[in-house]
């Protein structure tokens, strides 16, 4: 199981996109990009498996905006204990958004609860890239 986005980043760089780079700014609304694959990518690692994977609207909007500005492919990659799924956001319908109380940040010290706008993508809409990353289910 992949616990941290850095692990996921390293596996993608090693197995799929050897030119993968971390986004320029630490507080960027996307995590990394590949010039070879012309993609801006948001990574998320979940400790529990869900068939419907959450994406924050702010992250979604940033990826879609970058795609419009730079002609890139917006990609959301999410790992759970059951596998890793990649979603090409421009090829999918926009999720239905809802408000949800969540921690302000994940894996950081600020766990204050705030309301975030979120949507969900079912794993059936993504591409299972578990084996491409050299992982077993």
URTA-V737816 format. One record per residue. N is the residue number from 0. RES is the residue in one small letter. PHI is phi in whole degrees, -180 to 180 (* if undefined). PSI is psi as a letter, one per 20 degrees, with the letter a starting at -180 (NA if undefined). NEAR is the number of other ideal C-beta (glycine too) atoms within 12 Angstrom. Layout:
n = [N/N]
res = [RES/RES]
phi = [PHI/PHI]
psi = [PSI/PSI]
near = [NEAR/NEAR]
This chain:
n = [0/1/2/3/4/5/6/7/8/9/10/11/12/13/14/15/16/17/18/19/20/21/22/23/24/25/26/27/28/29/30/31/32/33/34/35/36/37/38/39/40/41/42/43/44/45/46/47/48/49/50/51/52/53/54/55/56/57/58/59/60/61/62/63/64/65/66/67/68/69/70/71/72/73/74/75/76/77/78/79/80/81/82/83/84/85/86/87/88/89/90/91/92/93/94/95/96/97/98/99/100/101/102/103/104/105/106/107/108/109/110/111/112/113/114/115/116/117/118/119/120/121/122/123/124/125/126/127/128/129/130/131/132/133/134/135/136]
res = [x/x/x/x/x/x/x/x/x/x/x/x/x/x/x/x/x/x/x/x/x/x/x/x/x/x/x/x/x/x/x/x/x/x/x/x/x/x/x/x/x/x/x/x/x/x/x/x/x/x/x/x/x/x/x/x/x/x/x/x/x/x/x/x/x/x/x/x/x/x/x/x/x/x/x/x/x/x/x/x/x/x/x/x/x/x/x/x/x/x/x/x/x/x/x/x/x/x/x/x/x/x/x/x/x/x/x/x/x/x/x/x/x/x/x/x/x/x/x/x/x/x/x/x/x/x/x/x/x/x/x/x/x/x/x/x/x]
phi = [*/-88/-96/-127/-60/-63/-62/-63/-55/-62/-65/-64/-63/-72/-107/-124/-134/-67/-96/-56/-127/-72/-57/-62/-117/-60/-97/-62/-89/-140/-93/-159/-151/-131/-73/-61/-93/51/-128/-107/-130/-106/-108/-147/-118/-111/-81/-121/-88/-134/-72/-104/-98/-77/-131/-76/-61/-61/-70/-58/-59/-64/-65/-66/-64/-62/-61/-68/-74/-116/69/-95/-95/-82/-127/-118/-118/-130/-108/-136/-61/-98/151/-130/-122/-114/-121/-88/-60/-71/-100/-119/-67/-64/-65/-81/-92/-146/-84/-149/-78/-146/-62/-59/-135/-112/62/-127/-81/-91/-103/-60/-84/-136/-90/-122/-90/-135/-138/-135/-121/-73/-59/-65/-87/-102/-103/-74/-108/-54/-70/-58/-88/78/-105/-109/-93]
psi = [p/p/h/q/h/h/g/g/g/h/g/g/g/h/h/g/n/i/j/p/q/q/q/h/p/h/j/q/j/q/h/r/q/p/h/g/j/l/q/p/p/p/q/p/p/p/i/q/p/p/h/o/p/p/p/p/h/h/g/g/g/g/g/g/g/h/g/h/h/i/k/r/o/p/p/p/p/p/q/r/i/i/a/p/q/p/p/n/h/i/j/q/q/p/r/p/q/q/q/p/p/r/q/g/r/p/k/a/i/n/j/q/p/r/p/q/p/q/r/q/p/q/h/i/i/r/p/o/j/g/h/h/j/k/q/q/NA]
near = [20/29/17/19/28/19/19/37/31/21/28/36/25/17/19/29/29/15/17/29/22/22/25/14/11/11/13/21/25/40/36/33/32/26/18/15/24/20/36/41/43/39/41/36/29/30/16/15/20/21/19/23/35/30/43/33/28/24/36/36/24/29/39/30/20/29/27/16/12/18/13/27/30/37/42/45/48/43/38/29/19/22/30/40/38/36/40/26/37/23/18/27/14/20/26/16/19/18/14/18/14/21/17/17/16/21/17/12/9/12/13/13/12/17/17/24/22/26/29/28/33/20/26/14/24/30/24/22/30/29/15/19/28/15/24/11/16]
